[in-house]
Amino acid sequence: MSHQSRTREILGGYMKKINARKNHNLKGILILVLGVAIIFLGFKAAFGTGSPFYVVSSGSMTPTLNINDVILVQGNIPFDRIKIGDVIAFVNPNDHGVFIVHRVAQILNQNPLEIRTKGDANAGSIAGIDLPITKDDYIGKVAYVIPQIGYLAKIFFPPLNYVVIASIMGIIVLAPFTRKN
């Protein structure tokens, strides 16, 4: 066999290995993306909200919730089942673009249901923000808190931050099932 033939044979073998690795890596990436999408859609369905993940951005609920905590909001808990002491997510009644998480402090009216909320760190309720909260303002009840994972949202920008958070949540949820005894 000539030197050129041997070189081509060696290079051909390397190229096959490189292509096999690329295919393996591509399959791994596709499996990861599909897994994250399934986990995220699963959380959306289980929690009954368009986006169950929110990052706490103010200190109004300190020490219960801290800035950069990630909360999971249970949207399929009906507004009429909310009780005093529950921590809920809602949109500001005066500015529907602002997302707020506060504790239910008082039932103002039963029919139709209206409530007053208050941030744990706030001296009192803030008129126009904390009251009156109605069914139309309500997003859901805070179900879980993941401390400080919201820092990832500052590092990664949408939609990558949601992918990272959903991945971490998936790992947290699935980790107990993958441990070997």
N, C-alpha and C positions, 0 to 999 in steps of 0.2 A: 504494500500500500504506500502510495506516495505521501510525502509530507503534507501537501495541500489537502489531500483526501482525509488524512488523519485530523488535520486542523478543522476541516468542515464538519467532520463527525463529532469532534469534541464540542465545537460551537453549537452544533445542532442539538446535542444533548443538554447543554446549558440553556439554550432557548426553550426547550421543552419544559425544563424545570422551572424557568422563570414564568412561562405561560401558565403552568399548572399552579404556581403560587398565586399569580394574578387572579386566576379563576377561583381558587380557594378563598382568597381575600375578598373578592367581589361577592361570592356566595355568603360569606360571613357578614359583610356589610348589609346585604339585602335581608338576611335573616334578622339582624339587629334592628334595622329600620322597620321591618314588618312586625317584629316583637314589640317595639316601642309603640307603634301605631295601634296594635291590638290592646296593649296595656292602657294607653291613653283613652281609646274609645271605650274600653271596659270601665275605667274610672268614670267617664262621662255618663255611661249608662247606669252604673251602680249608684252614683251620687245625684243623678237627676238634674244636672246643670250643664249649660253649654261649655263651661270651663270650671271644673271643680277646684283647680289650684289657684290660689291667690297669695301674693307676697305682702306681708304687713309692712306698711310704709310710714306709720307714725307711732309715737309712743303713748297714744291715748289709752291703750289697754294694758300698759305695763303694771304689774309684773306678769299678768296672765299671758299676754302676747307681747313679744318684743319685736322691734324693727328687724326685718329680714327673716322672721319666722315664716314658714309656708303653712298656710291653712288649707284644709280640704273642706269644702262647703257641701253639706247634704241638702240639695235642692228639693228632694222629694218628701220632705217633712212639711206638711201643710201649715200655713200661717196660723190657722186657728188652733194648732196644737202647741204653739209657742207659750212658754211659761216664764214668769219672773225668774231671773237668774240665768236664763239661757243666753249664750253668746251667739248673735246672729249677724249675717251679712245683709246689707241693704244698700240701695242707692239713695243718695241725698235727695230728699223730697223736693228741694228747691233747685237742684242741679243734677239731673239724672245721669250725668257723666262721671260723678264722683262716687266711688265705692267706699263704704264705711263698714267697720266691724265694731259693734258695741254690745254691751250687756243689756238685756231687757230689765228695766227698773220699775215699770208700772204699766198696768192695763188702764188706758184712759177711757175706753168705750168698748162695750161688747158687741154692739150691733149698729153699724159695722165695726169690726174689731180695729181699734187703733191703740198703739202702744207708745211708750216713752222709753228711750234707751239712754245709756250714759257710759262713757268710757271709764274704765276702772281708775285711771289716773286723773281723770277730770274732776274738778270740784263739784260740778253739777251738770245737768243736761243743757245742751245748747239749742235754743229755740230755732226752728227752721232746719235743723240737722237731726236732732235726736227726737223731735216730736212735731207733729204726730207721724208715726210710721204706720203705713197701711199695707194691705196685701199687695198693692201695685208696686210698692217700694221694696218689698221683701225678695231676697235672692235665696236664702237658705240658712240653715243652722250650722255653726262650726262643729264639725265632727272630729277632726284630727288636727294636731299641730306638730309640725316637724321643725324643731328649733334650728334657726340660722342657715338653713339650706337656701334661703333667698339670696344669699351672696352670689349664687350661681347666675341668678337673673341679671346681676350687674355685670358679670363677666361675659355671658352669652346673650345675644340679642334674639328677639323673636324671629323665626319660630324655634331656633335652636335651644333657647332656654327651656321651652316647654318639653322638648325632646329629652334634654338632660334631666329635668325634674321628673318626668314620667319614667325615665330609665332607672333613676335612683329609687323611686317609689316601687317600681317593679322588682328591683333587686331586694328591697326591704320586705316586700310581700312574699316573694318566692324563696328567699334565703332559707327560711325554716324547713322548706320541703326538699332542699337539695343537700342538706347536711348528711354526711355519712356517719353512722354510729361507730 
